[in-house]
Amino acid sequence: MDHDAMDVAEARYELVISVDARRSGEYDDVDKPRMRARIYRVLEAAFTHAKVARDAVHMEDRGDGVLLAVAGRIAVSRLLGLWLVEVHENLRDENRALRVPLGLRVGMHVGPVRHDDRGISGRAVDLACRLADSPVARRLLDAERADLVLVVSDALYEDVVSSGGKFIEPAHYALARLKIKEGEVNAWFHLPGRPAPVISAGDPPPAGDRPLAPDTPPATDPPPASDAPSASDTPSVADPDPRTPGAHYTVHGDMSQHSDNVYQQPVHIGRITEQRKG
């Protein structure tokens, strides 16, 4: 087997980053190239400032976004911390001159990635892309009028984010349970520079799901017992997950199956920064 064939056969554990532009279909043929140029300026400047070598980053064009894989020798905490801060600040600078600001959805997951002459593939790639394209990410970006929303997988949150680090604040992430055709996954949502977002409840969870608390109490008295909806129609209240200060919800979307992609590389964790109030 030649060297190239071995590279395809052997998966490398890498950080996969999917970047999508908000409402890219609304850009016309004149504005779309400008939008794409802005995305690349934002990302490449962030890699430079975060001191991530260009040869450590695989980058694929996706028309209205970019797909990236960062080599395992780069600390994941640097991408979740300093790199993300730089992306956010660069994006804000770009948007100051725009009548319609550019919004980015960023999905991240670490797992086995296979490289070939045409790009990268694997369940880790699929999951990162689905997180960035999830309905919750789309709704948050619009509802909060944010420049950027980050979505990380549950494994990435547990292995890296939850321990904190420089520019990483676990309390500023909110958990949502995403229902997919093949099962369910947890995902963590973050708006850089802001407290943990409040994620609105989607459709009621199916029977057997972990019950989740609603945003607000009902505005009227509960109906009589004979008229009350069954447990399968409405979510019931349970103890909140200790990992996040906000309520958790089950929401419905269309994502690919993911399981057992666990980060296996050593991760550098810096000091825990003081959590900002508000």
N, C-alpha and C positions, 0 to 999 in steps of 0.2 A: 504494500500500500504506500502510495507516495505521500509527501508531506501535506499537500492540499487536502487529499482525501482523509487523512488523519484529523486535520483541523475540523472538517465537517462532522466526522464521527464523534469527536470529543467535545462535549459541552464545557464551556467556561462559565464559572460563576461571576456574573457581572451585574452592575446596577443598570437597569433599563429605564430610560426616561422617554415618555411620550409627551410631545408638546403639540397642542391643537389651538388654532385661532378661533375666537368666538365669532359666530355667524359669518363664517368665511364665504358662504354662498351669496351673501349680500354685496360683496365687492365686485365691481365691474372689471372688465378686461384691462382697464388703465390702472385702477387702484390695486388690483391683486398683486402685481409684481412689486409694488411699493410696500405692501403689507408683508410680503415674504422677505424682502430685504430688511425690514425692521426686525423681524423675528431673528434672523441670522445675526444682525448687529447686537441685539440684546443677549443672545446666548453666547456668542463667541467672545464678547467683551467680558462676560461673567466668568468664562473659563480662564481668560487671561488674568483677571484680578484675583481669582481663587487659586492661581498657580497650578492649574491642571494642564499638564502637557498635552499638546494637540495629538500626539501619537497615542495617547491613552484613551482617546474618544473616537468611537465609530459613529458617524453621522449619516443618516439617510434622509433625503428630501421626500416629503409626503404631500406636496402640493399646497395644502393649507396648514402644514405643520412640519415638524421634524421628529424623527425617531433616532434616539441615541442609545449607545451602550458604552459604559465607562469601565475600563479595565479594573480587575480586582485589586491591583496594587494601589489604587487611589482610595483613601479612607472615605467610606460612605458618609460619615459625619461631616466631611468637608462639603459634600454636595448638598446635603440637607441643611447645612448651616450657612457658611460663607457664600457658596455659589448661589443658593436660593436668594439670599439677601441682595446680591449683586444683580441677579435677574430682575428682581422686583424694582430695585432702584433704577436700573437701565430702562425698564419698561415705563416707569413713571416719567423719566426724562423724555422718552419718545412721545408719550401721550400729551405732554404739555403743549405741543404745537399742533395737535390734531383736534378737529371738530368732533369726530367720532373716535373715541379712544380704542386702541387695540387691547383686547382682552385675551389672556392665555389660560388654558387649562393644562395642568402638568400632572401626569400620572407617573408614579415610581414604584418599582418592585425589584427585588434582587432574586436571581435564580439562574438556572442553567440556560446558556445562550449558545446557539450554534451559528457559526459564520460560514458563508460561502461567497462565491464571486458576485452574487446578486444582493447580498445583505445579510440580515440576521433573522432567526426564527426560533420558535420554542414557546412553551406555555408561559414562561416569564414575560416574553415579549407581548403575547396576547393579553395577559392580565394588565400590564402597564397601559396598553392602548385602551382597553375597556374601561379602566378606572378614569382616565382622562376624558373619555367620551360618555361617562355615565350621566344619566338624567340629573342626579343630585349635584354633580359638578356644574352642569349647565345652569341649573336653577340658582345655585349659590352665586355664581358669577354675575348673573343678571340681577337677582334680588338684592344683593349687597352692593351693586354698582362698583365692583372690585376690578382691579387691573389683572389680578392673578389669583387662581385657586390651585392649591396643591392637594393631590389625593395620593396617599400611600397605602400599600397593602398592610394587612394585619401583621404579617410576619416582619415586615420592615419596621413597623411601629414598635413591636415587641423587642426586636433585636437592637434597634438603634435609637429611635425617637424617645422611647420611654425612659431611657437612661439619661437623657438630656445631653448637654454639651454646648460648645460655643455657638451662639445664635440658634440653638434648638430649645424650644420651650414646649414640653409635652402637654402642659395644661392648655395650650392654645390650639389643640387638635380636638375635633369632635368625631365621634364614632357613628357610622350608619351601617346597618345590616342590609346588604343588597341581595335581593332575591333574583336568581337566574334560572334558566331552564333546567340546568343540570344539578342545581343545588343552591347554596347560599354562601356568600363570603362577607367578611367584615372589611370595611375600608375606613380610613381616617382622613378627615378633611381639615384643611388649614388655609386661612387667609393671612398672608404675611403682614406683620405690623398690626394685627388686630387680635382681640380675644377669641376664644373658641367660638365658631359660628353656631347659631341655633339652626338646627336642621328640622324642617317641617315634616310632619308625619305624612307618609304616603298612604297607600291602601292598607287596610287592616292585615295583620300577619295571619298566615294560615294556622289552623289548629295545631298545637304542639310547639309553636314558636315560643321563645322567651318573651313574656309579655313586657310591654314597654309603656312608659308614662306619656300622656299627651302633653301638649304645650301649656294649655290653660284648663281650668276647671269648667264644667258645663255652665252655660249662662242661665239655665232654668233648672227647676227641680227635676229629679229623675222621674221617668214615667212609672206608672204602676207596674207591679211585678208581672202582671199578665201581658203587658205591652212591651216589656223591656226586651231589648235585643239579646240574643244568645251570645255565649262566650266566643263562638266562632265568627260573630259579626263585628265585635269590637275588641280592641286591645284592653287588657287588664293591667293594673299597676303592679310593679314589682320593685325590688330593691335596685337602685341604680348601680351600674357598673362602676367600681371604684377607680377605674383608670381615667375617667373623664368627668368634668364637672357638669356637663350638659346632659339632657335627656337623650336616649337612644331610640331609634325607630327602625322599623323594617320598611324598606322601600322597594319598589319593583322596577327592574330594568332588564336589559337584554345583554348579558355578558357571557363570555366563554367560561368553561369549567376550569378551576384552578385548584390544585392540591399538592401538598408536599414539596413545594419549592421553598426550601429553607436556606437562608443565608449561611454559608459555611466558612467565610473568610474572616480573619481577625479584623476587628473594627476599632479604630482609635476613637476614644471618647475624651473630650476635653472637660473643662470645668463647667459646672452647671450655672447658667446665668440667673440672675435674680428675676423672678416673674414680675411682669408689669401688671399693675392693677387696672381694672376697667376694661 
